[in-house]
Amino acid sequence: MDGLKHRISDTIIFKTTVQSYELDFFHHVNNAVYLNWLESARVFFLKEKGMSFDDFLKQSAVPVVASVHMEFKKPAYMDDEISIHTWISSKKRVAMTISYELFNQKNELIHTADSVLVFVDKSGKATNIPESYLAMMTE
């Protein structure tokens, strides 16, 4: 990892292997697939932090993706083994940023991304990040 981005949580590593249906006409991973991988890494992060999907839905506020910034460094190809390093890099009153670094089996950095998640209450209005949620995510 480059170690340059701030970390306010542990880094959790999710692994996946490139499948044939994830490839484009150039025989590398289609750009849209990376969004699915980021979602899978976020769900895995929650599980590793002790929050099941049912627990997640019981929270007074839930995060929704407000923006995603991605940088493609190198292509990924069929059968590549991808490690997605995921952590919380910043938090504000109603939002947090989750950062990602993706490496191939040669430990080459192939992709970086940041997702800004805004917390909303049951009515859809932005609200403070629940303390219980934040404590669990950053312990």
Protein Blocks (a to p, Z undefined) as FASTA:
>chain_A
ZZlaccfbdcddddddddfklpcfkopacfklmmmmmmmmmmmmmmmnopafklmmmpmb
dcddfbdcdddfbdcdehiacddddddfbdcfkbccdddddddfkopafbdcdddddddd
fkopacdddfklmmmmmZZ
